[in-house]
Amino acid sequence: MMAGMTGEETRTAMSPPIRSSAQDAELQPPATRAWMTRVVIIGIVLTALNLRPAITSLGALLEEVRDGLGMSGSFAGLLTSVPPLCFAVFGVMAPRLARRFGPAAVVCAGMVAIAAGLAIRPFAGNTAGFLVASALALMGIAVSNVLMPVIVKRWFPDRVGSMTGLYSMALALGTAAAAAVTVPMTRALGGSWHAGLAVWAGLAAVAVLPWIPLVRARGTALSGDAASTPASAHGVPSASAAGQEPSALRITRSRTAWALAVFFGLQATAAYITMGWMAQIFRDAGVPAGTAGLLLAVTMVMGVPLAFVIPRLATRLPHQGPIVVALGVCGLVGYAGLYLAPAGGAWAWALLLGIANCAFPLALTMVGMRARTGAGVAQLSAFAQSTGYLISIPGPLLVGVLYQHSGGWGLPIALMAGLMIPQIVVGVLAGRDRTVEDEAARRR
C-alpha cells in the first residue's frame, strides 16, 4: 500500500499538495511507519475484543437481570433488540464523524463510551437506567463496527482477507470469553450479577490506550488536526485519494449493496437471537446455567478459527456464494436439532450454529471486496451495517414475544430456521464478483 503511492498522484501545478493517508504514512521514517502499523494492529485487536462482551455477558445472565429488574419476557426481548437498533442509528454517523475527527479519535471515543456504559449499567437501579447505559456502550460499539473495515482497507489494502480474519478472530474470542466466563466469574465475585457485568468495563478501558498515540500523532492515516488536515489524512479518502467525490457514489443504486445489506441484516438477526436467547433455550431444556453459558461460548468460539479461515478463503474465490450456502445449511441443521433435542445434542447444535454465525466475518470481507476505493468501502460499510442492523431489530423482540405467549421455544426456533432461507439467497447475490461503484455508475 505505502510503496504503491507517489506524491505525483495528488500534486497539482496550481495548488499545494493534497496527500492521501498512505502517502502521509510514507513520508514518515521507516521506524515510525513500522511502529504506527504495530500500534494500529494492536488497536484493531483490542477494539474487536470489546465489540460483543456487552451483549453476550448479558445473555449469560439474562435470567438474573430479568429477576433483578423485574422484566417481563417481552421487555427482555426488547432489551435484546437494543443492540441492532443502536448499531443502525449510531453506525450511520460513523463516516461523517471520521471525516471530521479522524477514525482513531472516533474509535478511541467509542472505547471510552463502552467502558463507561458497562461500568454504569449494572448499578443504574432500574430498567430505564439499564437501557440508557447499555445504549451508551452500544453507541461506542456501533461506530467502531463501521470504521474497522475502513481502517483495514486503508492500512492493509493488500491484506484485507488476513486482517479482516484477525479482527474477526479477536471479535469472536471476546464474544466467546464473555459468554463462557461471565457466570463463573459472577459466582467468584459473590454471586452478584451487577459485578459480573461491570467487570467487562476494564477490558474496554484497556482498549482505549493504543488509540491515544494515534490520535495525538498528526499527519497520519488515522488521525490529525481536523481543522487543518485534509480529510484523507484522517483515514477518509479525499476526492484526490479516492478518485471521485465521496458524494458521487449513490450507494442505493447498487443492487449488490442492497443484497449485502439484507444479508448483513439477516445474519445479524440470527446472531443476536443466538447471543440473547440461546443460553435460555438450553436452560429451559434442563441444562444447568453454567453449562448453558459454556454452550453459548462454544457457539461463539467457533468464530475464532473460522473467522480467520473464511475471509482468506473468500478473497481467493471469484464468487462467495458457495461459502454462504455451506454456512446456511449448518444453521438449518443446528436449528432442527435445537427444536427436536435441545439437551440431548446440545454440543452438536452449539457447534453447528457457531459455524453458521461465521456469516459475520464473511459479510465484513465482502464489504471490502465489493468496493474499489476507500470512499466506496466507507459508504458501503455504513450503508450495509446500518441498513442491516435496522432489518435485524424485530427478530430478537419477536422471539421474546413468541416465547412468552406460546410458552415454549417451538415457534421462535421455527422463525430462526425460516429466516435462514432468504439469508442464503441474498448472500449468494451479494457474493457475485462486482463492485458498487460500477453498478451505481451503470444505473445513473
Secondary structure, DSSP 4 states (H G I P E B T S, - for coil): --TT--GGGT--SSS-----HHHHHHTS-HHHHHHHHHHHHHHHHHHHHTSSHHHHHHHHTHHHHHHHHT--HHHHHHHHHHHHHHHHHHHTTHHHHHHHH-HHHHHHHHHHHHHHHHHHGGGS-SHHHHHHHHHHHHHHHHHHHHHHHHHHHHH-TT-HHHHHHHHHHHHHHHHHHHHHHHHHHHHHTTS-HHHHHHTTHHHHHHHHTTHHHHHHSSSSSS---TTTS-GGGGTS--HHHHTS-GGG--GGG-HHHHHHHHHHHHHHHHHHHHHHHHHHHHHHTT--HHHHHHHHHHHHHTHHHHHHHHHHHHHH-S--HHHHHHHHHHHHHHHHHHHH-TTTTHHHHHHHHHHHTTHHHHHHHHHHHS-SSHHHHHHHHHHHHHHHHHHHTHHHHHHHHHHHHHSSSHHHHHHHHHHHHHHHHHHHHHTSS--HHHHHHHH-
